[in-house]
Amino acid sequence: MKKIYISHSTSFDFKKELYQPLKKAGLDYSFIYPHEKSSKPYPVKKLFLSKKCNLVIAEVSFPSTGQGIELGWANVCDIPIICIYRKGTTHPQSIRLITKKIIKYGDNLDLIEKIKKI
């Protein structure tokens, strides 16, 4: 089963806006929710270097330095990155240096549909 790391800023209600919709969708993937139980930094470097992650989906509507570091590690470790952002927000242009897969979504249902297509 594919393991997908969910990268995001902590400056929005990610548990409600991102984690809950993904959990309720019943997708056939194993998601890694880095801040599900703790607000401490996740040991992403170790995860990516061990290749125990197949894909990173990054919610980039709210850019952050920590997320930039995570995406940099994923890129260095050759882990594919897909960036998603909510309609009405803008994504950092610098993410184009690490991925060409940048997807806009409208609401939680649209988010799930687009992730299913991934």
BELFEN-V657977 format. One record per run of one state. SS is the DSSP state (alpha for helix, beta for strand, coil for the rest). FROM is the first residue (numbers start at 1). TO is the last residue. Records with the same first field share a line. If there is no record, write none. Layout:
SS=FROM-TO, FROM-TO
This chain:
coil=1-2, 9-13, 25-29, 34-43, 50-54, 60-64, 77-79, 87-92, 98-101, 106-107, 118-118
beta=3-8, 30-33, 55-59, 80-86, 102-105
alpha=14-24, 44-49, 65-76, 93-97, 108-117
